[in-house]
Amino acid sequence: MTDVPLKAVPLLYERYAFLDEAVPYLPLGTRPTPVAPLPGLADGPADVWIKDESGYGDIAGGNKVRKLEWIIPDALARRSPAILTFGALGTNHGLATARYARAHGLGCALALVDQPIDDHVRLQLERLEASGAVVHRTRTVARTYAAAPWLMMRHGAFREGRFRPAYLLPTGGSSPVGVLGYVEAGLEIATQVSAGLLPEPSYVVLPVGSGGTAAGLALGLRFAGLRTRVLGIVVNDQLTLDAKTIVGLANKTARLLRKRTGNFTIAGLQPEDVTLRRDWLGPGYGHPTPAAEQLVRTSAAADGPVLEPVYTAKALAALKDLNTRRELGNGTVLYLHTYGPR
Ligand SMILES: Cc1ncc(COP(=O)(O)O)c(C=O)c1O
């Protein structure tokens, strides 16, 4: 497979003069991530391709790293002593944030809600401990909200003569700044389409845990002029994740670009511009489903992408069912593979 050569600077900087001064960026992975056909796992009338984010980043992988490329330099520019972020006990986002924060001289505190504990979660908790992050088990979303102001102060510090609270990073890194990572990925998909490496997809299918990846892609694809629709498979029932909230987040990111560049002219997205399906969630966030567990095994046996049961296997199980039911048409469907264990 040949890659499109990309310059070291992000595609967003190429589009916007002066953005590099207003929104700092720190490369943490190798762009572009590869695209390739994905036969055998979700066959049907639509031709299924994969964009594989698993190799992006060295000390953590998957979709979190692109968000951190904008978040870490933003926290550094604000002279924050630490990042405070949120998730469930098995949080991939928390682990990636903790590792990259530490590598760049920032502290990290995590407020974590409960999720069913299995071997994967136990292992993840050990990794979190080793990452140097301070873990607060806040158990429920309501208690997490209540504790957040106190935790911001608790993990703040005096810097350059001023008390600076911890940098508040929403669950999943899905702040308007973090979302820029997937605006960039949307532009990257467009360069791969125009280089003839990937047919223009009718849909990008991906798991939705906090919504930032889907929001960024929707904005980036619109921005690049592709007709590709974002089809998000909701795997989290602990947050409000509907088309209105995803598009609201995308539009906040558009406002950030408008404010910092002065010339962002893309029309706002509407809720009809993204599709969300929740039929593959099963009993709830973190609860495995038989279809997802089966797909983890099938993919491993076929030497396919490494799936996990919480996000990626549910998304691919959805793609498989929808393709079998002919609900995706007969064009190209791109599965965004967001898991990257290290
Ligand atoms: C492997 C994996 N895929 C997908 C997601 C969801 O991405 P987002 O939180 O941007 O919706 C996450 C984290 O939440 C994740 O860890």
PDBQT file of the ligand as one rigid body, heavy atoms in Angstrom, charges set to zero:
ROOT
HETATM    1  C1  LIG A 401     -11.061   2.131  21.397  1.00  0.00    +0.000 C 
HETATM    2  C2  LIG A 401     -11.998   3.290  21.444  1.00  0.00    +0.000 A 
HETATM    3  N1  LIG A 401     -12.784   3.517  20.385  1.00  0.00    +0.000 NA
HETATM    4  C3  LIG A 401     -13.661   4.533  20.377  1.00  0.00    +0.000 A 
HETATM    5  C4  LIG A 401     -13.779   5.386  21.443  1.00  0.00    +0.000 A 
HETATM    6  C5  LIG A 401     -14.807   6.461  21.403  1.00  0.00    +0.000 C 
HETATM    7  O1  LIG A 401     -14.321   7.674  20.898  1.00  0.00    +0.000 OA
HETATM    8  P1  LIG A 401     -15.076   9.009  21.340  1.00  0.00    +0.000 P 
HETATM    9  O2  LIG A 401     -14.913   9.086  22.816  1.00  0.00    +0.000 OA
HETATM   10  O3  LIG A 401     -14.379  10.078  20.616  1.00  0.00    +0.000 OA
HETATM   11  O4  LIG A 401     -16.501   8.858  20.947  1.00  0.00    +0.000 OA
HETATM   12  C6  LIG A 401     -12.960   5.197  22.576  1.00  0.00    +0.000 A 
HETATM   13  C7  LIG A 401     -13.017   6.056  23.775  1.00  0.00    +0.000 C 
HETATM   14  O5  LIG A 401     -13.989   6.560  24.235  1.00  0.00    +0.000 OA
HETATM   15  C8  LIG A 401     -12.043   4.116  22.570  1.00  0.00    +0.000 A 
HETATM   16  O6  LIG A 401     -11.251   3.869  23.632  1.00  0.00    +0.000 OA
ENDROOT
TORSDOF 0
